[in-house]
Amino acid sequence: MVIIEVSLLSGFVMTSRSRMVLENRTIVKKAEVKANVVYIYLEKLNDESQTFILQLEQVIQVKNLKPASIKIYDYYQPGGLQISSYSGVGS
């Protein structure tokens, strides 16, 4: 099982519609939000490129917004952790 762990930008929450869209994808086993982190559980990955779009809603205005992290790892072998970051939200 592969886990994509997306830390939310300060002042933002994921919309409930975004969660429903994620969970309707065949590759996604489950999606949940805990303490401003979105966990996307995938059964497995293959050679196909995958794109995940999370709709976020700003609930608090935050100045000097810092980048948030995205971690991708195998649940059974977390040593192969891949980390990236994002700092902006598209419209």
Secondary structure, DSSP 8 states (H G I E B T S, - for coil): -EEEEEE--TTEEE-HHHHHHHHTSTTEEEEEEETTEEEEEES---SS-------EEE-S--SS---EEEEEEETTEEEEEEEEEE-----
